[in-house]
Amino acid sequence: MIAATNRDLEEAVRAGRFRADLFYRLNVFPIQVPPLRERASDIPQLAMFFLSRFAKRFGRRVDTIASETMDRLVSYPWPGNIRELQNVIERAVVLSRGPALEIDRDLLPGPAHFGSEPGVERHTERGRPVAKSSASGSPPLWRRPSGLTSWPR
């Protein structure tokens, strides 16, 4: 069995929020994987993997990622980790208009924009921004591009 969490289960056991017996059953061979923001060198390979997967799934002829887009992918802090990267690439493939994947600046801001949006704070360990989730609205990454009245089919 493989189980994953972003919670500190040892702390949860100590605090009585997680069953100790279940923790010890699951904790046979723990693997610690750092968040994507700490593994920027993995982003190009992951992005190309997702690009290939979604281009095939949607029958799109997209086979590369524009260098400016890749620079923004690598510099983005990925508060949603790999799932967020996967969703961004999937959305970009659906919206793509050519063989090189390009992601609009409104959908994926560059480093100069980090910290300028409401709900964004600095990550204390790395000094990098992390978007906080907010029930009051979606983060800028999820906005429909300007001028697009409906999603492509």
Secondary structure, 3 states (H helix, E strand, C coil): CCCCCCCCHHHHHHCCCCCHHHHHHHCCCCCCCCCHHHCHHHHHHHHHHHHHHHHHHHCCCCCEECHHHHHHHHHCCCCCHHHHHHHHHHHHHHHCCCCEECCCCCCCCCHHHCCCCCCEEECCCCCCEEECCCCCCCCHHHCCCCCCCCCCC
